Amino acid sequence: MSTQAETFEFQAESRRLLQLMVHAIYSNKDTFLRELVSNASDALDKLRLESFRDKDLEVDTSDLHILIETDRQNRTLTVRDNGIGMSRDEVQELIGTIAKSGTAELLQQLKETNDGAAARELIGQFGLGFYASFMVADRVTLLTRRAGENTGTRWESTGEGTYTLETVDEAPQGTAVTLHLKAEDQEDSLLDYTDSATITDIVKRYSDFISWPIRMEVEHTDSEGGTTRQLETINSMKALWARPKEEVAEQEYHEFYKHISHDWNTPLETIHLRAEGTIEYQALLFVPSVAPFDLFTRDHKRGVQLYVKRVFIMDDCEELLPEYLRFVKGVVDAQDLSLNVSREILQQDRQIQMMRRRLVKKVLSTVKDMMSQDPDRYAKFWDQFGQVVKEGLLNDVDNRDQILEIASFESTHDPENRTTLREYVERMKEGQDSIYYITGSSRSKVENSPHIEAFRDKGVEVLLLTDPVDEMWVESVPEFDGTPFRSIAKGQVDLDEKDEDGEDGERAQREQEFSGVLSWMTTKLADDVKEVRLSSRLSTSPACVVSDSNDMGPTLEKMYRAMGHELPPVKRILEVNPDHPLVRGMRESYEKNGQSQELEETAELLHGMALLAEGGELREPAQFTSLLANRLARTL
């Protein structure tokens, strides 16, 4: 018996994405089977784990397996498991829609690219899994019953626009996905997926390492030409991480990565290690080649899979790797943990903490080796994950030095290539005692900032830090290998050469010449600035605003306010260029006429222009534009 089937519509974006994937992207359609087998394997892992945790759950775990059934006459292929299964609500949430965060962004990027390889990379980041079935099937039927429940659910769709859901009374525990196959078409890379030899070849290529038996009736031909079918296990079930490195082919690593990550792309780096001694564990970690769409969202799942003596314990074990390495995927198999370990216990477990420290150091050292041995691959890594790795400068003090060693930054030295801090220090000019940097929202903005003029004129290299996290870490990291970091937008910066007595006589004379107008401007602009002083960092601009050495920068202040933090207003310093005609004219006007209405307006305009030049916001933009319009009108 079953209830009447209800029909539901795919969301518009989900429908477009599904059609695009099925009809326009993939040439290798065999990967649909990898996705279905991977899902079945996950369901078996979850059932065994649930049976450990819930002793009242009445399930038989003595023969957990995956069964593949083919029917040539009806042209169907079924992948069946006796795992955890799904409830009706889970089917509707997990199978009934592709609408996850990132769908709209993915579609937009796919629309903008005409490159098939680039499109495949984008799809890989999204991870469609189950929906790959529609590459080879005209219709897909899913029958499932969750362990511990009495009724099952049937889901069916042609992948065109709608799907149906119905509750059924008779359904075995687990999940069965039946594909009503399209006609064989060699030109379109559609093979005969009812042929047992074809299925065996695909399973051995993509899923041989699955730790559960994958069974199928295999057709054999005897010496007299007769055929028989026999149920066989068609995968080796060897845990890849437990095998010696020299016995594992690169392709096997790649397919294992795709199995655990549900990413269609090959990994950028593979890390295979075995630890023995006080604690014993094996780990197989991967660095993806492309960052997932949700890397910076709260919903992003982070962490690697945890096994204990090859028994699956949990997905996304956050305790094994810090958040700034959340892009790393893989498996860690510990020998000495309890099978009943919980996340709460893991947070306090000494062995987990020791494993975490070693894994972090191994990942960072691998990136360092990549930097020295394969600069192009390192550059790709930093493009994708550099912003995330820099988060570790804030919260992983123990590994801060190693992170600084593998970090690279844009700088004024090279418009195309980034520089490491080690390379920067080696290029420092004689007498330079700091690593100079400037933060901002983009390279073009900071390169055209007034703060950088004198540094450019004198050939002093400046790091251009444009990631949001840069605003945070530079406040808490004082130095690199003994050389302090110094913002060119804070405090006093003096690049002028000193005379024999260590004093800049010309500067002292200018300070005296401008003392009157500077003092007056400080009083006049007291509501906005704490001081007006001469600048040695300007060469062409009339003025700039800088922060005091220990004050919070304006961008960081804005970030904190956006997060709801109440902060006292921070007044900044206005620096003026004594060689600029406008500033010289203001001094002469003040000495000749004293303060006047026109001079007061000029001072306000000068401060406003300095704020705008660095991309800042005016406190009263209407007043500024009114002053500017009136001044321009008087020049006509």
Disulfide bonds with the S-S distance in Angstrom:
none
